[in-house]
Amino acid sequence: MYIRTLTSADAESYRELRLQSLRRNPEAFLSSYESEAKISIVTTRIRLEPTDNNFTLGALDAEEKLVGIVTFFRESRPKIRHKAHVYSVYIDPNARRQGVGRLLMLELIARAKATEGLEILNLTLTSPNLPAKRLYESLGFVCYGTEPKAMKLGEKYLDEELMSLELMSLE
C-alpha cells in the first residue's frame, strides 16, 4: 500500500471509486451519485490536477488499484487562507480495517503542516459515522460543533459534526 498525489491520468479510476462511494454510502457525502455521474471525465481530469492549494491523495494497493481517496482544499481569500478543508474521504470496503484511512490522513496532515501559513485543517462528518470520527479523534481532530439537520437524505435528516485540527499544536 502506498499513497501518492492523483493527477488527471488517474481520472478514470478516481471517478469509479468516487461514484462507488456515493452509491454505497450516500449518507456520508453532500454530493449525490446522480449529480456526480453527470460530471464529464474531462471535468474530473481538470479537478484532479494538483495545485498549491488543492490536491487529492490516493491509496494504491500492491496491484496499483486505487482503494482510498482524500481531497485537500485550502482557502484562497486572505482572511481565511490560514484554513484548509478535508473532503471526500473514502476507502473501498475491501480495503477497510487495514489502516488505509490513517495512512491517507497522516500524509495529508504532513503535507498540510509543510504548507506555509496554514494553521487549521477542518472537516465535517455525519454524526452516525463513528469509525471515521474515531479515526479523526485519534489524529488530534476535535469536535467544535454540530450542525443539526445538515443533510436531508430522503425523509431522514442527518446532523454533521464539525471537526478541526490545529496544525501549530502538532509541532
N, C-alpha and C positions, 0 to 999 in steps of 0.2 A: 504494500500500500504506500502510495506517495501522493503528495499534494503539489499542485502547480497552478499557475495562473492560466485561466482559459482564454482563448483568443477566438477570432472569427472562424478559424479552422475547426473549432470544436462545436460549431453551431448545431449541427445535426444531433450529436449525442447529448448536448446540453438540452436542446428542445425536447428530446424524447424523455429525459429524466424530469425536466420541469413539468411537462404535461402529465407524467406519471404521478408526480407529487400532488398536483391539483385534482387528479382523478381519485387517488387513494385517500388523500387527507384534505378534503375541501375546507374543513373546519380550521385548518392551520394557516391558511393564506387568505389575504384580502382579495386577491385576484381569483378569477374562476377559470376552469378548464375551457369553457366555451369562449371566453374573451381571449385567452392566450392562444387557443388553437387557431384563431383568425390572424394572428401576427405572422407575417411572412418570414421565411428563413433569411431573407436579406436584412430585415429589421433586426432579427436575432443576431446575425453576424455583426451588425453595426453596434448593437448594445454590448456585445461581448468584448469588443476591442478595449483593452485596459487603458486607463489614463492615470494621471497622478491622483485623481480624486475618486475614481471608480474602478473596481475590478471584481471579477468573480473567480473564486478558487474552486478547483475541482479535486476530488479524491479519486484516484485511479487504482484499480486492483492490479494483481500480477499479470492479468491478461490485457491490461490497458483499457479496461472497461470503466467508464465513468460511473461511480457509485455514490457520490456525495457532492453537494454544491453549497456554496455560501457566497453572498454578494456584499461588498463593502461600498458605501456611498458617503462621501464627505460633502458637507455643506459648502457652498461656494460663496454665499453672501458674507461680507466681512464681519458682521456682528455675531454670526453663529458658525464661523469657519473653524472654531475650536472643537466642533462636534462632528461625529460621523455616525452612520447607522449600519446595522447588520440586517440584511434582508434575505429572504428566500432560502433559509437553511433547510436542507432535505438530505436524508440518507436513504438509499434504496433499502427496502425491508430485508433483503438477503444479506446486506452488509451491516445491519444494526447489531448493537451489543458487541462490537469489535473495536470500539474506540475511534471510529471514523469521525464522528461529530466532534469529539475532543480534539483530534488532530487538526481538523479544518479550523476550529475556533482558535486553537493555540497559534496556528500560522497567521490567521487574520489579526489576532491581538498583537503578535510580534511585529507584523508589518505596520499596524496602527501606531504602536509605540515608537517606531522608527520614523514616523511621519512628522515633520517639523510643524510645531504649533498645534498639533492635535492633542486634546486633553480628555475627551469623553467619547465613549462608544455607547450608543443607545440601541435598544432592540425592544420589540414587543412580541408577546406570545399570548395565545388564547389560554385562559385560566385552566381549562382541563388538561393541558399539555404538561403533565407533571414530569415525564422523563426529560424534556427539554429544560424545564425550569430547574431541575436538579443539576443538570449539566452546567447551565449558566451560573447558578449559585456557586458551584464548585470552582468555577473560574474567576470568581470575585464579583460578578454582577449582583446588584442589589435592586430589589423592587422599590420603586419610588412612587407608585400609584397604580390605580386600577381604573380603567375606563369601562363603566357599566354599559352593557348592550352595544359594545363597539362593533360587533358584526351580527348580521342577521342572515342565517342560513335556513332558507325555507321559512318556517314559522318559529324557529328557535333562535334565541339571542345568545351570544357568547360575550363574556367580558374579556378584555385584554389587559394583561399586566405589562406595565412599563418598567423596563429594567435598564440600569446604567452601570458602566464600569469606568471608574476614574483612572485613567492611564498613568497619571502622575504618581498615584499611590503604589504603582507596581514597580517603581524603580528602587 
